[in-house]
């Protein structure tokens, strides 16, 4: 099993955000960004910062409201 580093996660988040700036209708980028933001939120929450983790969940829902379904 391979793990990704924090820098790689940040790079993924920025890449998907850039893709959505170029084409806001790019559904695959929105879905992937929502997944990345949720993963970041979970890690922040597990590190003891619940409020910031929840904020990332809300960001994920703004990017892709269907992600919560």
N, C-alpha and C positions, 0 to 999 in steps of 0.2 A: 504494500500500500504506500502510495506517495502522498506526502503532505505538501501543501503550498505555504509559502512564507507570508508574513504580513505585507511585505512589499509587493508580492505578487497579487494579493487581494486588492490592495490599493490601486495597483495598475489596472486590474480588471474593472474595478469601479469607475475609474477615470476613462477607460477605453469605451465602456458601454455608454457613459454619459456623453462623450464626444460623438459617438455614433448617433445618439438620439438628437444631439444638436444639429447634426447634418441632415438627419431625416427623422423627425418626430414620429412618423408613422411606422418606423421599423420595429415591428412587434417582437421579433426574436431578441433584439437588444434590450427592449423594455423587460421582457421576461427574465433574461439573464441578469440584468441589473437588479431586479427585484430579489432574485435568489441571492446574489452577492450581498445586498444590503441586509437581508434577513440573516445571513450567516454572520455578518459583521455584528449585527444587533445581538445575536445569541452569544457571541464571544465576549462582547462588552458586558452583557448581563451576567454571564458566568464569572467574569472578572470582578464582579461586585458593584458595577455601576448600572443598576436596573433602569433608572430614568433615561440615560443616554442610549441604552440598548433598546428600550421601547421607542425612543425617537427614531432610531434606524428602521424599526418595523413600520412606523408611520410613513417614513420616506419611501419604503418599498411599496406600500399601498398607494401612494400618490403616483408612483411610476407605473404600476400595473395593478389596478384595483381588482382584477380578476385573480390575482395571485393568492388572495386569501381564501378563495372558494375551494 
